[in-house]
Structures are given as structure tokens and as C-alpha cells.
Amino acid sequence: MNGIKLIATGSALPGRAVTNDELTKIVDTSDEWISTRTGIRSRRWCAGGESHTSLCLAAARQALERAGAKPAEVGVCLVATLTPDFLTPAAACVLQKELGLPEDTVCFDLNAACSGFVYALHTAQCLLSAAPRKLGLVLGAEVLSRVTDFTDRGTCVLFGDGAGAAVVEWRADYPSLHAVLGCRGNDEALFIPGVHTGGEPHIHMDGQAVFRFAVEALPRCVRQVLDRAGLGLEDVDRFVFHQANQRIIDFAVKKLGADPARCTGNIARTGNTSAASVPLLLDELVSAGELRSGQRALCVGFGGGLTWAGALLEMA
């Protein structure tokens, strides 16, 4: 069937946890206002000595170690991100150097915002089919605290930093991801101006527009993936949704008719980490033994672009 399976995961979160109460010292808000509207109670922000690169390296090394894989076995290295340390070299190229990946490893960054990690999984599946080495290292990583406007109480309470990594393996007899990817070009609902545009390089978001988009795109994407796979909701062991806002997830789960117990997340502790969101939650589930060999996780990302992506990922 020419697909990939998940071999191992890893993650890295900054050491500094920022509670809602701490944010009240920065902006006019309250723990009650934030938690009831978003489900977030704390998030992690990078402090001194921590960077996008350090988070990526920690998550990647953990995933490789858990997979029992050597850098020389990796054929593809992709990083989904919109906040790398450098415009160039790519974060994936920095990983190639620091991890000692072979020089013919395909390495590049991918920006599909909050859908990025799932986009990268599908891209890795396609690239690995032609690669000489069949292990892929796929990351989602963000340092959103760098691009947060701390005078905007509607957005500054949402975002956190972190990195998640996955080691995947391609084999001819592994199942397809049955991936569904989509884009509805929109540079108004959710955007960050470029460094040369003259605008403030901060996150700008129309919350209501994004909410309307998300509660429609998430359940539609789930159904499309299941239709491609010829499966039903009952055939999925865990639903791993981008942790954007608990109200979005609750609305979509109810609309789908999915079992809420199989849709639990971590937004209360991590906030919205964009491309890092799905792999961070994947690692939590794997580490807790809630996602085991032979089980399926339906991963869905949605966000800036506007983009959406879904994939059915099986544990090896």
C-alpha cells in the first residue's frame, strides 16, 4: 500500500510555564476570562538559552533514541514551522548538521501554520517512497512568543512554544495515511506580516472568522479521511486535533458525534503551539501508553493560510 507508520515520538517544552494569573500583569485579562473562552490555563515560553533550535534538537534526539534509530538511517528530515531561528538555513538543515544526518538527506522546512505537521507527514510519505533510506524525522516546532503582540489581549493569551518530533518508517506493505490536505487562501483572518512589509511582525487574528472556519473544516476533514480509508469513527483509537481552542474542539467533536474520551487534549497546559501542537499531543499519548502498537490516530491540523490537513497514522 506504500505508506508509513509511526515508530517513536519525542517532545521538548521550554522550562518557563506562564500561568493566566501572570498574564494579568501584562494585559487587562483574568484567569476566568481566558480559561472559559479558550480552555487554556498556562503555556510555555522560551527563556534565556532556549531557542527554536534547542527545542528541535531535544525533541529529535528523544524520538531517535526511543526509535532505536541512528542518524545514518534517516532519509528525510522535515520541520513544520513559521518561527524558525533563521530565514535561512532552514531549521531542518540545522538539524542535519547537529544530528549528523547524511548529506544526501532531504532536509527542508514547511510552513502551513497549524496544519504544518500533518502536511509534513504526507510529504515525508511521498519523499520516503523514493529515498534510499526509509526512516523519516518529522517535526513541528514553534516559538510563538517571538511573534506575539503583548498589547492584544485577544491573542497574547493563546500562544505557547514547543517542539514535537516523530520518527516514521516507509514500507511497501504499510497503510497509506489517506491524507486530506486543503487551502483556502486568506491573508486577513490570521496572518503575520513579513519582515520587509513595514508592518509589525506579530500575529493578527480575526477570532470569529477563524472560529467559523475551524468548526467547519475540522469535522469535514475527519470525515474525508475516514471516507478515503473506508473506516468509521469507531475504527479510530485516538483523535489528535490541533489544540487551538477548547471551544472549537468541543464544538467539532459534538458535530462529529465522536467519543469525547478519545479526543482529549493538552491545551490547558500548552496553549496553542501551532505546528507543534499535533506532535506534542501525539508524544503525550504515546508516552502515557494511550496510543500503542497497531492502534490508529487520526490527526487533524487547521489554521493560518487558511489551511487544513488530516491523516490516519498507525503505530508500528
N, C-alpha and C positions, 0 to 999 in steps of 0.2 A: 504493500500500500504506500510505500515511500513516505514515512513520517518520522517524527521524533518523539521521544519520551523524556520525562524529567528524571534525571539521575540524582541530583542533590541541589540544595539551596544554601544561601548564606545571606547575611544582612549586617548592616552597620548603622547605628544611630549615634548622633552626637551626644556628648556627655551632659550637655545642659538641657534640662527639662524646664519649660516655661509654662507655668500654670495660667489659667484665666485670671486669677487674682493679681498676678504680676502684670498682666496687660492693662489692668485698671490704672496702673501708674503711668502708662504710656498714652492711653487714649480713653475717651469717655465711653466706658462699657462696664459690664459686670459679668460675673460668672454665670448668673442666671440667664442673662440676655444671650450669651454665647452658646451655652450648653443646650438651651431649649430650641434654638434656631439651627444648630449645626451638629450637636452631639459631641462636640469637642470639649475636653476639659484640660488638656495640656498638649504640647507639641515640643519637638526637639529643634534647637538651633545650634549651629556651629559656633564654637568659641575659639579662643586662641589656640593655634596649632592644628586646628581641624579644617579640612577643605574637601571639595568635591573629590579630588584625587585620593585623599586619605580614606574617605568613606568607600570609594570604589575598590581600592586595594584591599581593605579589610573584608568587605563582602565577598570579593572574588576569591581571595585566599581561603576563606572559610568554606565556600562552596566547592572549590577544587579539592581541599583536604577531605571534606565529607564524601566526595565522589571517589576518593582514592585515585584521582587523576593527576597526571603530570602535565606541566605546561607544554611539553613537546607533543602531547596528544591533541591539542586544541587546533582546530582548523578554521574556526570563525570566532571573532570577538566583536560583539556589538554593544554599544552603550546608548540607551534611550535617555535623552536629557534635553533640557533647554537652558540649563545653568552650568555649563562646564567651566573649568578654571580658565581655559583658553578658547578663543575662537579657532585657533589652530596652534599646535597639533590637536587632533581630536582626543577626547578622553580615552577612547579605545586604543589609540596609538600610544598614549602614555602608559596604559596598562600593558601593552605589548612589551615595552621596554622594561618596566618594573617587574613584571612577572616572568620575563624571559621567554615569551612565546616565540615560536619560529617566525622568521622574517617573511615567509610566504603566507602567514595567517591573514585572512581577510579581516581588516580592522577599520571600523568607521562608526561615527555617531549618527543617531537618527532622532529627529525632532518631530514627534506627532503629539507633543504635550502629554496629557494624561493618558492617552491611548498608546503611548510610545512603546512600552514594554511588550504589549501584545502584538503590535506591528513588528517589533524586533523578533519575537518568537517565530512569526510566519516567515520573515525574511531569512532568519537562520535556517529554517527548514528547507527553504528553496536553495540557499547557498551550500548547505552541507551535502545536498544530493550530488553536487559536482566537486566537492572538496576532497583532497587526498586523505584528510584526517576527519573522522566523523563525530568528534566532540565539539560542541559549541558552548561558548561562555557568553551569556546574555544578561545584561544588567539594566536596571532602571535606577537612576540616581539624580538627586536634585539638592541644591542649596537655595531654596526659595527665599530664605531670609535675606538674601542679597538683593532681591528684586521686589521686596515688599514695601509698600508705602505705609509708613507707620503713623500717618495722619489720617488714614482712611479706615475708620472702624469697621466698615463693611467687608474689607478684605484682609486687613492685617491680622485678624484673629483666626484666619483659616489655615495658614500655610506653615509647613514644617520642613525640615531637612532630613535626608536619609538616603540609604542605598540598599538595594536588594539584588541578589545575583542568583542565576540558575545555570547549572551545567546540564546540557541536553545532549542526547545521542541520536544520530540519524541511522536508521536501518531500513532496508527494503521491505521488511515484514512488520514494521511498526505502523500504527494507525496514523492517518492524516490528522492535522489539527482541525480540519474542517473550518478554517479561519474565514471570518467575515470582516472585511475592512471597508471603511467608508469615510467620506469627507463632504462637508457642506461649507464651502469657503465663506468665511465670515471674519472680517477684521474689526468688528465693532463690539460683539458680545463679550469677548475675552481676548485680550491682547497685551503685549509688552512692546513698546516702541523700540526700534533698533538704536544702536549706539550712535549712528550718524544722522538720525532723523531730527534731532533737536528736541525731541520730547523726553520726558522723564522716563528712564528705563525701569518703570515699576509696573506691577500687574494692575491692569484696568479691567473691571468686570461689571457687566450688567447682570446682577444676580437673578433677577426674574427671568430674563431671556435664557440664561444658562439652565435654570431650573426647568423651564418648559422644554428645552431641548433634551435635557438629560432623562427626564421621566418618560419621554417618548422613545429615545434612542436605546436606552439600556434594555428594556424588555423586548423591543423589536429585535435587537442584536442577539439576545439569548435564543429567541425562537428561531431565527435564521440559522444559527449554528446547529441547533438541535435538528432542524429540518434537513440540513446537509448531512448530518451524521446518522439520520434515521432513528433518533432516540427521543425519549421523553424526559420531562423534568425528573421523574423518579429514577432515571438511569445515571444521574449526576450525583456524586458523593458530596462535593462542596462547590458552592458558587463563590468565586473570588472576584468581587466587584471593586472597582476603583473607589477609594474612600474619599469622596468629595464632600459629602454632606449626609448625615444620617437620615434626614428627612427625604432626600432623593432616593436613598436605598430602600427605606421603608415603603415609600410610595410605589416604587418599581416592583418590589417583592410581592406586595399585595396585588398589584396589577397582573403579575405573572401567575399568582396562585402557588408560588413556591413555598417550601417549608422554611420558615424563618430560622430554624435551628441549623440549617445548612447554609445560611447566608450571613453568619456572624462576621463582624469585622473588628478593626482596631483603631478606628478614627478617634475614639475618646482619648487615646494615649499618643497618637502620632500626628493628628491633624491631617490636612490634605498635603500629600507629598508628591503630587503629580505623577511623573513616570515611575517613581519609586514605590508608589502605593501598592500596586498589584504584587510585585515580587516581595515586598516586605510582609504582606499578609500571607503569601504563599509560604514564606520561610517560617512564620509563626505557626501555621497549621502543620507543616511537616515536622518542625521541632517538637511540637506538642503531641505528635502521634495521631493527629486528627486527619491526616492525609497520608495514606500508606500505599505500599506496593500494589499495583493493579487497580487502584482507585482513580476516578476521573475528577478533575477540577475544571469547571467552566469559567474561564477568566474573561472579564469584560472591562475595557477602559473606555472613557469618554471625556471629552474636554475641548481645549483650545484647538481651533482650526476652522470650523468645528469638526472634530474627528470622533470616530468610534471604531472599536475593534473587539472581536470576540474570538476565542479559540478554546477547543476542548483538549486539555492537556492531561495525559495519563502518566501516572508514576510508574517507573520501571520496577 
